[in-house]
Amino acid sequence: MKLPRDLSGMDLARALGRVGYVVTRQTGSHVRLTLATEPQHHITIPAHQPLKVGTLAAILGAVAVRMGLDRVELLSRLKL
């Protein structure tokens, strides 16, 4: 599945909220999200418009590994 090319960091943060991540803080142009289930998982997302494709791929890869999914399944759950 092809990654979206026009996704902003805040749009990604909202989408990750659908799978349990919550915004814990924002410092400058970066947002930190936390998955509250044990063990906790923290991920930092730049609040840029648009996100670079490599950055988006790395973030989605880390989230997919933490949730035990492949990237295609994660993208379908996020509805990106």
Secondary structure as UniProt FT lines:
FT   HELIX           9..17
FT   TURN            18..20
FT   STRAND          21..27
FT   TURN            28..29
FT   STRAND          30..35
FT   STRAND          41..46
FT   HELIX           53..67
FT   HELIX           71..78
//
